[in-house]
Each structure stands twice: as C-alpha cells, then as structure tokens.
Amino acid sequence: MREGVATVDRPTVEVGGNRDDSRTGQEDTLAHRAALMRPLPSRPGADPAGRHRPGVPAPRSSHDVSPLSSASAAPDPWPLRHRHRVLPSKTSVPAVSERFVPRRHLHTLLDVAADRPVTLLSAPAGYGKTQTVADWVRRSVRFSGVAWVTVDRDDDATSVWAALLEAFCGCAGLAADDERRELVDHASDEQALLAELLDILAVLDGPVLLVLDDLHEIATSRSLHVVEMLLRHQPEFLHLVLAARHDPPLGLARMRLDDRLAEIRSGDLRFDADSAALLLRRAGVDLDRHRVEVLVARTEGWAAGLRLAALSLNGAPSPEHFFEHFLGQDQAVADYLIGEVLGRLPADLLDFLRILAVCSPMPTELAARLSGRSDAAALLERLERETALVTGDGPGRWSYRIHTLLRAYLGADLDRVEPGRRQDLHRLAARWFEGNHDLSSAVEHAAAGRDTAQITAQLHRYGVALLLAGHADHLATALRALPSDRVDRDPWLALLAAVVALNGEHPGTAEVEVEHARRAWPRNPTNDLVVLRALVEGEVAAALRHPVQPPATGPDTHPLPEQPALEAWTRADRARAHVLTNALGDADHEFEHARGLAERHGLDSLELRAMVGEAVIKALRGDYVGMAERATEALTKARRTGPADGPMAAAAHLMQASADLVGLRPNDALTRLASARSAIGPRNDPWLSATIESFVAVAEFDRARRSASDAAQVLHRTRLLIGPDLPLAEWTLGLAVLEHELADAAHDRVLARDVVAWCRAHLECDGDAAVLRARSLLRQDRTDQARESVLPVLDGELVPVLPASTVHAWLVRAAAAHHAGQHFLAREDLAEALAAAAPHGLIRPFRYADPALLTILIRQRGSFGPAEQFLDVVLDGLGTLDTAAYGTPADLTDRERTVLSQLRTHRSLDEIAGDLMVSTNTVKTHVRAIYRKLDVNSRRAAIIAAEEARLL
C-alpha cells in the first residue's frame, strides 16, 4: 500500500474474478454490519433472513429517508452536530482478489481519463468496476495521495461528510488526535466545511485522487447535494472517480459540454476471449478456445456471468451439460440476478421486464403494444437511467436491449409465472414486425410463437427474400418450428428447406427435399413456384456435381416471376448463363437489374453475388484494376450489412489477391488470401480452396518463402483437380500460366512443356500457348525460335485470351532483338510492352523478362514517352521483391550456370570446352551471355557479381 492511502482492507466478494460492486446486501453493506448488532426488522416481502423476494414491492426502510426529511422530527438547519463514527472499511481501498484479472487497456483508459477532472465508471452490477479501480489505484504512480469513500444505502448527508473527512485525513496522514478530525462536529455551514476538507488535501505535493464508489446507493437529495458541492468547487489538484451502476443525477451533460468528464462504460469493461480464458483458469476451469468464445458471447463479456459460469462448470457433470443449460435455467445465475439485480424492483416493473425478455432489442412501440402500457417508453427510459438493466440503442432511443443472461432468466421466469404467455407475445410481435416490414424478425417471432399457419404464410411471402437477404438461419429456425410432414407436403416449403440444407453443407439432404417437392407438385403450379424449383434444382445440381452448371431460368424457358426477390435471383442466374457463353454485355445488363432489385428490397446476399459477378466480368475483360475495385465494393457492402463470409466473399477476396499478384504486391495478396480462407471457413469448396492455396504458393514464392519448384507443384495439383471442364476457361488458363512461370523459374522443362501441351489440348488458347513456348525457348537461349513463335501473336494472326500474354510476347521479341544487337528495336518493343501492360496494371510479366531488358528500362528511363508513368510503377513493384525468390537473379540458363562455375577455376576457355565436350566458340557464346546478364565486362567481375547474387 502506497503512503497516504488507508491500509485497512474491507472484505470483498469475488464475482467474475473481480470483486466489483456486485456484492450482496447481506455480505457487504453497512446495513448488514449494523444488523450484526441489532435484530433485523420484519418487513413485507422479506424471508426470515431478511432478503427481499422478487415480485413483491420493497417498501422504503428508515434508511431510505434522510433524517432531514423525517415528518416526525423537527428540521435541523445544520444536521452535522452529532459525532458520526465512520467504519474503517468505508474509507479503505478494497483488497484486490487473487483471482482478479488485470487488463492493461483499462489501466490505459483510466490513465487517459485522469487528464479530465472527473471520470465516471457506469456499468451494471458485476462488471468489475470496484476491483478495476482498486487495482489501478495500487499500480498508478500519478497521484500523491488517494482518498476512497464507499457510499452505502444508509448514508445521509452527515454520513457522507464524515466519510469524506475520514478519507481526507487518512490521505493526508493526519494523526489520530489531530483536531481537524472533529471538523464535522464544529462546522458552521457546508461550504465552510468543504473548504476546510479541501485545505487538508492541499498540503500534499501533487495531484490527489478521490474515488466515490457505489454512488448509485445515495438515497437522499441532501446526500447527493454533498457530491454536487464537491464537483462545483473541485480544485485543480483533485481528480474524482465516480463509480456507479447507473448514471447519477449530477449534471453529467453539462460536464460533457465543458469537457470535464471522461466516461468508462460496460462496453469497455467487457471481457474478451483471452482475458476470459485467464479468468476461468484462475477459477479452476480450463476450456478450449471455441468454448471460451461461446461463453463470452453468451455472457456478453460480463465478469459476474463468467465467474458464475465457472462456479457452475466446476459442479457440472460435463462441459456439454453445462453449455446446454447455462442460459436461464442455471441456478447460480438465477440466484445472483434475484439477489443483486431484480430483488429491489416493484412487481409492476418486474412484470414489464418479463415482457421485454420476448425481444431484444425491443422497440418502444412494440413494448407498449405487448405490455398494454402507454408509458412504456418512459418506463424504458427510467429503467436505463436508474438501473442500467436495459440499454437504449442509438441517439433516438427508439429501441432498448437487455443483457442476454438477464433476458434468458426473465423468459424462463415468465414461463414459470404465466405458462403459454410467451408464445402469445411472440405471435403479437411477429405481426407487429411484419407490419413494420422487418421480415427476419417477423419470421423469427412467428417461429417462437409456434403458430403453424402464421409461419407457413410468412415463408410463402418472405422465405425467398429472407434467403437472399442473408437470413438463412432465421429461415431454418422457422422451418424447424413446423411439423416435418407439413414441409414435405408443401413444395414451396420443401424447396426452401433444400436451399437451407445447401447452406448447411448438406447437399444430400437438399436432394431429398427437392424430391419431396416433386412428389407434392400441384397440377397447376404458379410461375413463381416453377421458377423457384428450377433455381433450386440448379443449385443442388451444382453442389452435387460441379461448381458451375448451366442455369435453367433463361427467358425462353420461364417468364420473370412476380415476387421481386425471386425476380432478382432469376436475373442473377441468367447473368451467370451469359458469362458462361461469353456474352458479357448481356451479363452486365442482367447483373445490373439484379443489383437494383436487391438494393431496393434489402437482398444483401444477392447483391453481394451480383457485385462479385460484375467483378468476374471485369476480370474476363482484362480489367484487373476494375475487378479489384468492384470486389472491394462488394466486401465493403458485405461488412456493412452482415457477416462478410461465405463463398461469394471468399471469391471477392480471391479476386483482390489476383490483382495483387499481377501487380507484384505479394504481402497484400497474402493478407487477402488469409481473409479468403477465413471466409470459406469449414465449408467444403474444393475449387475455391485449391485456388486459394495456389495463389498462396505464388505469393510466398514472390516473397522468397517458398521455392519455385514447390510452388509449381501446388499449382500442378490444382490444375489436375480443376481439370479442363471449368466453363471459365480464362481462370483455368491464368492458373496454368502461373504454373508455367514457376516451372521455368525452377528450370523444370518437363513440367513447362506439359503445361503448354495441356493448354493446347484442352483450352482454346493457341496464342497464349505460343507465348508460353516462346518464353521457354528464350530461357534456353534459342532466341530466333522464340521470336518466330510470338510473331503470329504480335501480327494479329493468333489472339491470346489473356492480356498478359500480349505483354510477354513483346518482351520476348525485345529480348531477341537485344540478343541480336538490335538495341533500338529492343527499346521500341519494350515501349510496346509497357503500353500493353499499363491499362491492366500488369507488372508481373516484367519480373520474368530478360534481365538485360530491365537494365534498359532503368538506364533509358525518361525516354519511353506516354508509358513512362507506368514504367515508374513497374520499377517500384520490382523493387519490393527479394531477388532470392528467383533462385537465379540473372536468369541464367542451366548451361550458362555450368560455365559460370568453371570460370572461377581460372582454367582457360579451351580447357572448359574440353571438359564440357563443346567447342571453344560455344563456351565464348555462353561467356558473352553471362557477361551481358550480369552486366559485367570481365571474368573477375563476373565471379564477384555471381557470388554477390548467390549464384556460386
């Protein structure tokens, strides 16, 4: 304990690993200590132990009324005439429990808050306010003295003044017989007393901290006036911390306006998974990460809830049994909520709270409808202000939410008190939400109300919209609430059940549901039902057979349906058909209509699908920059409207990563690919997963974290898995080109030839295959053959599928010209390569260009005219790479590397030729090529450059 701080620790009750303000009235209040010396008064609503029973109004005790307002006593103009003894525990900094979990961010918040005159910690019971402040007080070196006062329910104005005097005297270290300790007995008025109290602290050298804990317990206006005076006349050296379960009526709005107030609330005090795991371990409970996260979600990070969960876990037969029963039925939670949260509420408010348990957040208008109370909005505002049991959402306070555990308990209590009423309330809520166009909430409450007719009608009207809005979970809940034979006999419901099964990765179950729909098929189905069946059958076929299937909703097959959601789905399906047939203009048109419908009707999931489809179209047109921008827009939309996961989100991340790879941004690509992996989650999507792993291999090769050979094998396995039948041939070809690049970098001629042969055999890409072959020939120093191979591409006889192939073709011809000594022609071809690459942001082809060309680009920088700006982008991109990723930075052929290794032996060229069984002129040709690629002009310089490049 620091000097100047009282050293007597008051008893504590450990809740949530933190003492908090959540102690019970029996164990830690001044009233209970007094009760040890006098018999408990008998009062209505109390059990023999003096505890208040929920549901019975608690009458105000004599301690709730200030002596100043007593009707039986004559008013005393100055009530501080009688000596008031203060228990030491009231002005002691509480002891910090051994199980307390300190959290650095809370200490930081308190440190920052101390820059303002007043800090308010406002949070319901059990959030660890008291222990957090006590721990901070012990660790902080900011203050020269600390005074602590715990407010009790029995405190009148005299008690508060006496406690402040005792705390200030202890803080200043006054002797027990110091006459200033009698100030309360002799003060003439309150302002003079306050001045004397502050003078006591003024002798300290430095700032002083005063903590007023449990401020919500103040019961009289005179007691509150003491704190108001302290705030009004607060000196600069004094920092106040006010800790309470709800905001005290102390003019907080004015303090906010004057920038005098810092606030720390329940959201700041909530436990995250890491700190919760530590709290549980200190309580003797060790759970895996997933279960800790589940527990944090159920308790909303509430410290008391976590501690109570630990108590229950220690006594549970198994963790599974505990997690099944922890909400509402858990006895430890129920006891705590009755004793600390609900025990003081009158019966009418408790009944109102039970009704609130039906829905969270609860709109104020719905609360009035369900409770039949016209003052529901005022009651909600009062509950928030005085108890913090409910929390308003948004500045308008049009709805309120209630804590998950409290809501679960109140719901179970409602079932006990009035069986069947909860279902009636849910049905009323379903109709209210339907009338207010909140479809997901309407269906959710209809399912909870177990009204078969209501659920069926809503699913026929809104089931497809729910699905396309991303609320398949609500749809599944509603279907489970229906009798199974009701779903099987209704083709519309069976088709919806099939889609729900697909979302849950159960294609076999989906196929069974489709069969149920066929058996229950009516003689005269509506067009909407026919279209829904075609769409669902297409989705099921895709899941069971191949990721891409021709759609069955073309304009020649079915007219557009009446339901807007179904029309949007149909248009997106038709757009996919146009993409597969390369009718990109028609696809754009249909996606645009689908997006418009989705945006107007809140179909967030379908809107994401349409945006990803538009990104695919841009990719097929070679607009990689536009592709990345559209994918980014799609993900931004997904994050704003709901969970940004699933195959569509993964595909968007994948397209962003693709743009990063062609732009030589491997670090960004790896970040996107990690997001893509996370978006897929446990779903079984082999095509997406294999593509992600292939891109990861390429990016890791770019960052020198993986060898070219290893990365090439990853892409080779992906090519074999995907096969040639994927309708989006451009995507398959792009992966094949990456595989060929890596095979060349690994000097794996067999694999490189296999890629070229496979592309020629299975894909209509003669132009791209010709460029791949030319690049392999160039690497083997067969420059003339390489040039001849790309001429048909550059002359327009062969049109490549990929824009990158055109860039590579110009780079091949430029390298051939340079090798032939045609330096002017080489520079012109380089300018053409830059011009072809710039519109698509293609930097990657320059990575695999002849190193001599890169030297030309650098040395002749400034002479490439309009392509100069993109040249800067290319050189910047190449500068971010680790040259070790190449394996051979100078891009030497195998034979050149062999000759290079011989040069360091200082043997003559004739001797080297003899060893290699080639002519001396051949060796000289290799040496000239080595000098050119290493940018040297002597044997010694070549050896030094090779060693620096780790070639030797």
Secondary structure, 3 states (H helix, E strand, C coil): CCCCCCCCCCCCCCECCECCCCCCCCCCCHHHHHHCCCCCCCCCCECCCCCECCCCCCCCCHHHCCHHHCCCCCCCCCCCCCCCCCCHHHHCCCCCCCCCCCCHHHHHHHHHHCCCCEEEEECCCCCCHHHHHHHHHHHCCCCCEEEEEECCCCCCHHHHHHHHHHHHHHHHCCCCCCHHHHHHHHCCCHHHHHHHHHHHHHCCCCCEEEEEECHHHCCCHHHHHHHHHHHHCCCCCEEEEEEECCCCCCCHHHHHHCCCEEEEEHHHHCCCHHHHHHHHHHCCCCCCHHHHHHHHHHHCCCHHHHHHHHHHHHHCCCHHHHHHHCCCCCHHHHHHHHHHHHCCCCHHHHHHHHHHCCCCCEEHHHHHHHHCCCCHHHHHHHHHHHCCCEEEECCCCCEEEECHHHHHHHHHHHHHHCCCHHHHHHHHHHHHHHHCCCHHHHHHHHHHHCCHHHHHHHHHHHHHHHHHCCCHHHHHHHHHCCCHHHHHCCHHHHHHHHHHHHHCCCHHHHHHHHHHHHHCCCCCCCHHHHHHHHHHHHHHHHHHCCCCCCCCCCCCCCCCCCCHHHHHHHHHHHHHHHHHCCCHHHHHHHHHHHHHHHHHHCCHHHHHHHHHHHHHHHHHCCCHHHHHHHHHHHHHHHHHHCCCCCHHHHHHHHHHHHHHHHCCCHHHHHHHHHHHHHHHCCCCCHHHHHHHHHHHHHHHHHCCCCCHHHHHHHHHHHHHHHCCCCCCHHHHHHHHHHHHHHHHHCCCHHHHHHHHHHHHHHCCCHHHHHHHHHHHHHHCCCHHHHHHHHHHHHCCCCCCCCHHHHHHHHHHHHHHHHHCCCHHHHHHHHHHHHHHHHHHCCCHHHHCCCHHHHHHHHHCCCCCHHHHHHHHHHHHHHHCCCHHHHCCCCCCCHHHHHHHHHHCCCCCHHHHHHHHCCCHHHHHHHHHHHHHHHCCCCHHHHHHHHHHCCCC
